[in-house]
Amino acid sequence: MNSFVVDVSQDDFERIVLQGSQQQPVLVDFWADWCAPCKQLTPVLESLADEYQGAFLLAKIDTEANQMLAAQVGVRSMPTVLLVKDGQVLDHFMGALPEGEVRAFLEKHVEKPALNGLELARELADDGDLEGAIEAFNALLEADPENHDAFVELASVLDMNGQSDEAQAICERLPDSHADHPIVQRLKAQAQLQSLVGDAPTLLECQAQLDADPANLDARYFLAARQAQSGQLEQAISGLLDMVRQHREYRDDGARTLLLKLFELLGKDHPAVRQGRRQLATLLN
């Protein structure tokens, strides 16, 4: 339970809910341990309380322990949720509403706090506005140039936006404390894979060539490399293992060589590497 969620009883209902609602809206959740819909709704309410960061207080009331209070308020079914402001009930709903409907309910009465710089950049990236996210990250980092976590996230967004050189430059400037960050490792691996495949066809071109001619080993080999670059690790490893199984002569065991290089780039603790190494050992033995 976070600091924006409190358990309330008959003894402190007036102080926390009625008097407290003079300073901030209070969302009152009447629940019971035996109530299955209550258990569905509670995580939604607690998550939103945390997201709103104190714009409202979530007051949870166990009706089994506070039956008189529930009766005085007029609770007839559970869950029942009241929105109290300035000592008065402004609105209410009953039942385990979906998160979207709970959000809509809150938006009518509670002003959501403005996003901080990092939250804004992340939200823009999640919404697909990569240019906007890059601008937001840069503004944040101009004010806080030692925020290495934000630099890592900026590098990831730059890479998604097709600015891989800029992403790599950020990775190279990061301190040792962030060298093992999964995003940094992935971006460095992508750069090294790019150096291996050179000016090979794109992923879509490789796939089209392979669809047209399943015996085209160049297309199969470079498709796996491009899949690895794009994060499709399971497909890449599976394709290279298949080549090791059937075409050891190609590029003088080139599929195995590329596979081992991919394992090296991803690191021995990567789950795809652990599984791939086991499969490769089974093939070779």
C-alpha positions in Angstrom: 0.0 0.0 0.0 1.5 3.4 -1.0 1.3 6.7 0.9 -1.8 7.8 -1.0 -3.8 4.9 0.3 -5.1 4.5 3.9 -7.2 2.1 5.8 -10.1 4.0 7.5 -12.4 2.9 10.3 -15.4 4.2 12.2 -13.1 6.0 14.6 -11.2 8.1 12.0 -13.8 8.4 9.2 -14.7 11.9 10.1 -11.1 13.1 10.4 -9.7 11.4 7.3 -12.6 11.5 5.0 -14.9 14.3 5.9 -12.4 16.8 7.3 -9.6 15.6 5.0 -11.7 16.2 1.9 -11.5 19.9 2.6 -7.8 19.7 1.5 -8.0 17.1 -1.2 -10.7 14.8 -2.8 -11.1 11.5 -1.0 -12.1 8.4 -2.9 -13.7 6.0 -0.4 -13.7 2.3 -1.3 -16.1 0.1 0.7 -15.0 -3.5 0.4 -15.1 -6.9 2.0 -12.7 -9.8 2.0 -15.4 -12.2 0.7 -16.2 -9.9 -2.3 -14.6 -11.1 -5.5 -15.3 -7.9 -7.5 -13.7 -5.9 -4.6 -10.5 -7.8 -5.2 -10.6 -7.0 -8.9 -11.2 -3.3 -8.3 -8.7 -2.7 -5.5 -5.5 -3.0 -7.6 -7.0 -0.6 -10.1 -7.8 2.0 -7.4 -4.4 1.7 -5.7 -2.6 2.0 -9.0 -4.5 5.1 -9.9 -3.9 6.6 -6.5 -0.2 6.1 -7.1 -0.4 7.5 -10.6 -2.2 10.6 -9.4 0.5 11.2 -6.7 -1.7 12.7 -4.0 -4.2 14.5 -6.2 -6.7 12.4 -4.3 -6.6 10.1 -1.2 -7.9 6.6 -1.5 -9.6 5.6 1.8 -10.3 1.9 2.1 -13.1 0.8 4.5 -13.5 -2.9 5.4 -17.3 -3.2 5.8 -17.1 -6.4 7.8 -15.1 -4.5 10.5 -17.1 -1.3 10.1 -20.7 -2.5 9.6 -22.3 0.4 11.4 -20.4 2.9 9.3 -21.3 1.2 6.1 -25.0 1.2 7.2 -24.8 4.9 8.1 -23.4 5.8 4.7 -26.0 3.6 3.0 -23.8 1.0 1.4 -26.0 -1.7 0.0 -23.7 -3.6 -2.3 -20.0 -4.0 -2.8 -17.8 -2.6 -3.9 -19.2 0.8 -3.5 -16.9 3.8 -4.2 -17.7 7.4 -3.1 -15.9 10.6 -4.2 -16.0 13.0 -1.3 -15.0 16.7 -1.6 -15.4 19.5 0.9 -17.2 17.1 3.2 -19.9 16.1 0.6 -20.3 13.1 -1.6 -20.0 14.4 -5.2 -20.4 11.1 -7.0 -20.3 7.4 -6.6 -20.2 4.1 -8.5 -20.9 0.5 -7.6 -19.3 -2.7 -8.9 -15.8 -3.5 -10.3 -15.7 -1.1 -13.2 -13.0 -1.5 -15.9 -9.9 0.7 -15.5 -11.0 3.0 -18.3 -14.3 3.7 -16.7 -12.7 4.4 -13.3 -10.3 6.8 -15.0 -13.2 8.6 -16.7 -15.0 8.8 -13.3 -11.9 10.4 -11.7 -11.3 12.8 -14.6 -14.7 14.4 -13.9 -13.7 15.5 -10.4 -9.9 15.2 -9.9 -7.2 17.2 -11.7 -4.3 14.9 -12.6 -0.9 16.3 -11.7 1.3 17.4 -14.6 3.8 14.8 -15.9 7.4 15.4 -15.0 10.0 15.5 -17.8 10.8 11.8 -17.7 7.2 10.7 -17.5 6.3 13.0 -20.4 9.1 11.6 -22.6 8.1 8.1 -21.8 4.5 8.7 -22.6 5.3 10.3 -25.9 7.5 7.3 -26.8 4.7 4.9 -25.8 2.3 6.8 -28.0 4.6 6.6 -31.0 5.6 10.3 -31.0 9.3 9.5 -31.3 10.3 13.0 -32.3 8.4 14.5 -29.4 9.9 12.0 -27.0 13.4 12.8 -28.3 12.7 16.6 -27.8 11.4 15.9 -24.3 14.4 13.7 -23.3 16.8 16.4 -24.6 15.1 19.1 -22.6 15.3 16.9 -19.5 18.9 16.1 -20.0 19.8 19.8 -20.6 18.6 20.5 -17.1 20.0 17.2 -15.6 23.1 16.1 -17.7 24.0 13.5 -15.1 20.7 11.5 -15.5 22.3 8.5 -17.2 19.1 6.4 -17.0 17.4 9.1 -19.2 20.4 9.0 -21.6 19.8 5.2 -21.9 16.1 5.7 -22.7 17.0 8.4 -25.2 19.4 6.1 -27.0 16.6 3.5 -27.3 14.1 6.0 -28.8 16.8 7.4 -31.2 17.4 3.9 -32.4 13.7 3.3 -32.9 13.6 6.6 -34.9 16.3 5.3 -37.2 19.0 7.4 -35.7 21.3 4.5 -34.8 24.5 6.5 -35.0 23.3 9.0 -32.5 22.1 6.1 -30.2 25.5 4.4 -30.4 27.3 7.7 -29.6 25.3 8.0 -26.4 26.1 4.4 -25.5 29.8 5.1 -26.0 29.7 8.1 -23.6 27.9 6.3 -20.8 29.9 5.6 -17.6 30.8 2.0 -16.7 27.9 1.8 -14.2 25.5 1.7 -17.2 27.6 -0.4 -19.6 25.7 -3.6 -18.7 22.2 -2.1 -19.0 20.1 -4.4 -21.2 19.3 -1.5 -23.6 22.9 -0.5 -24.0 24.0 -4.1 -24.6 21.3 -4.6 -27.2 22.2 -1.4 -29.1 25.9 -2.3 -29.0 25.1 -5.8 -30.3 23.0 -4.3 -33.1 26.0 -2.1 -34.1 28.4 -5.0 -34.2 25.9 -7.1 -36.1 25.6 -4.3 -38.6 29.3 -4.4 -39.1 29.1 -8.2 -39.8 26.3 -7.9 -42.4 27.6 -4.8 -44.1 25.4 -3.7 -47.0 23.4 -6.9 -47.0 19.7 -6.7 -48.1 17.2 -5.4 -45.6 15.1 -7.8 -43.4 12.1 -7.5 -45.7 14.2 -8.0 -48.8 15.8 -11.1 -47.3 12.4 -12.5 -46.5 11.1 -11.9 -50.0 14.2 -13.5 -51.5 13.8 -16.6 -49.3 10.1 -16.8 -50.1 10.9 -16.8 -53.8 13.7 -19.3 -53.4 13.8 -21.4 -50.2 17.2 -22.8 -51.2 18.8 -19.3 -51.2 21.3 -19.7 -48.4 22.5 -16.1 -48.6 19.0 -14.9 -48.0 18.6 -17.4 -45.1 21.9 -16.3 -43.5 21.3 -12.6 -43.8 17.7 -12.9 -42.8 18.9 -14.4 -39.5 21.4 -11.5 -39.0 18.7 -8.9 -39.8 16.3 -10.6 -37.4 18.9 -10.5 -34.6 19.4 -6.8 -35.3 15.7 -6.1 -35.0 15.4 -8.0 -31.8 13.8 -11.1 -33.2 16.3 -13.3 -31.4 14.4 -16.5 -31.2 13.7 -16.5 -35.0 17.3 -15.6 -35.7 18.8 -18.3 -33.5 16.4 -20.9 -34.8 17.2 -20.0 -38.4 21.0 -20.2 -37.8 20.6 -23.5 -35.9 18.7 -24.9 -38.9 21.6 -23.9 -41.1 24.1 -25.5 -38.8 22.0 -28.7 -39.0 21.7 -28.8 -42.8 24.3 -26.5 -44.4 27.6 -26.7 -42.4 29.5 -26.2 -45.7 28.0 -22.7 -46.3 30.6 -20.0 -45.8 32.8 -22.7 -44.1 30.5 -23.2 -41.2 29.4 -19.6 -41.4 26.1 -20.1 -39.7 27.8 -21.5 -36.6 30.3 -18.7 -36.6 27.6 -16.0 -36.8 25.6 -17.8 -34.1 28.6 -17.8 -31.7 29.2 -14.2 -32.4 25.6 -13.4 -31.6 25.9 -15.3 -28.3 29.1 -13.3 -27.5 27.3 -10.0 -28.2 24.2 -10.8 -26.2 26.1 -12.2 -23.2 26.1 -15.6 -21.5 23.3 -14.7 -19.1 20.8 -13.8 -21.8 18.0 -16.4 -21.7 18.0 -16.8 -25.5 21.7 -17.4 -25.4 21.4 -20.1 -22.7 18.8 -22.0 -24.7 20.6 -21.5 -28.0 23.9 -22.8 -26.6 22.1 -25.9 -25.3 20.5 -26.5 -28.7 23.8 -25.9 -30.5 25.7 -28.4 -28.2 23.0 -31.0 -29.0 23.5 -30.5 -32.7 27.3 -30.7 -32.6 27.3 -33.7 -30.3 
